[in-house]
Amino acid sequence: MQSVKQIATEIVHREGGYVNDPDDPGGATNFGVTIHTMRRLGLDLDRDGDVDTQDVKRLTRDHAIDIFVTHYFDRPRIAELPIPLQTSVFDMYVNAGGNAIKILQRLLRDMGQEVSVDGALGPMSIGAAHLVHDQAADHLVDAYGIARRNYYFRLADKRAASRKYARNRKGGKGGWIKRAEEFIAPAYHLTTEEFERRVARWA
């Protein structure tokens, strides 16, 4: 079992360094930490009285890892989920915030559990996750990964500017889809043909 810090280190590696893509609603980002997160946490690293892109550029890899462990794993109570599910939910929380929890809650509701879809892990959601996991451990982990993938597809359906994250320039799977499928058993990965049919509507 990997430690939380090891998982966070992998997430930072997956996120990469500084980017400021105008098509990304997250804005300036470094190692996966957005300028919005840094402002919320008051991380004025250059001590000039505000948090701007210069502060984002100053963020170190180790600081990003600490932020993820504290604010994206410990505080959302991801450690209380079934262990096999934690890595995928943690990775998605870094990528999508509270939507990572809403995806899980919707999935649990689809599986017959009465939980609120509010983006916060409480005793009901945590208990339901353990109940479903005890009944079908592999199924829950794969189902969550597939739900992540569908979430990304829906974002791209609604926002043309986001499609480049789901489909690369050559027409194959983009970073979002590859990221989701890292947490899904190979048997449930989309084939090239299945992927092409799914994105055909984007023309």
Disulfide bonds with the S-S distance in Angstrom:
none
